[in-house]
Amino acid sequence: MGRLINESDLLKSIEDYINGKKTLGQCIDDTPTAQPEPQWIPCSEQPKESGTYIVTAYDGTGKRVTFVKYQKTLKRWELTGARSYWCILAYKPLPEPYKEENNERA
């Protein structure tokens, strides 16, 4: 699989190349790559840390995606109320929160 590239950073690098500020090689090397989305991890592999995760669970009628806390010390998912009967099938870590970019082209 090739590199995933952040679009705004790529456009800035192209602009620098056109204006003679960077060589093509520098543009390629300096362009940060986007982080790939985490893949689903089967519940047979327990999380290494306590925290909140995105999970796919079976609720008796179908699969649902929701957020659930995992307690490492107790080695269990915190499912309460009606969700206490759900079966966790897979999980993945939460993505990084949104960070506003300083856009100098405005």
Residue pairs with C-beta under 8 A, 6 or more apart in sequence:
3 33
4 33
4 34
4 35
4 36
5 31
5 32
5 33
5 34
6 31
6 32
6 33
6 34
8 101
8 103
9 31
9 32
10 31
13 22
13 27
13 28
13 30
13 31
14 27
16 22
16 26
16 27
17 23
17 24
17 27
22 30
35 96
37 95
38 92
38 93
38 95
39 92
40 56
40 90
40 91
40 92
41 47
41 90
41 91
41 92
42 89
42 90
43 88
43 89
43 90
43 91
46 70
46 72
46 75
47 53
47 70
47 72
47 91
48 72
49 70
49 72
50 69
50 70
50 71
50 72
50 73
51 69
51 70
51 93
51 94
52 67
52 68
52 69
52 70
52 94
53 67
53 68
53 69
53 70
53 91
53 92
53 93
53 94
54 65
54 66
54 67
54 91
54 92
54 93
54 94
55 65
55 66
55 67
55 68
55 77
55 88
55 89
55 90
55 91
56 63
56 64
56 65
56 88
56 89
56 90
56 91
57 63
57 64
57 65
57 66
57 68
57 79
57 83
57 86
57 87
57 88
57 89
58 64
58 86
58 87
58 89
59 83
59 85
59 86
60 85
60 86
63 89
64 86
66 83
67 94
68 77
68 78
68 79
68 83
68 88
68 91
69 77
69 78
70 76
70 77
70 78
70 91
71 77
71 78
77 88
79 85
79 86
79 88
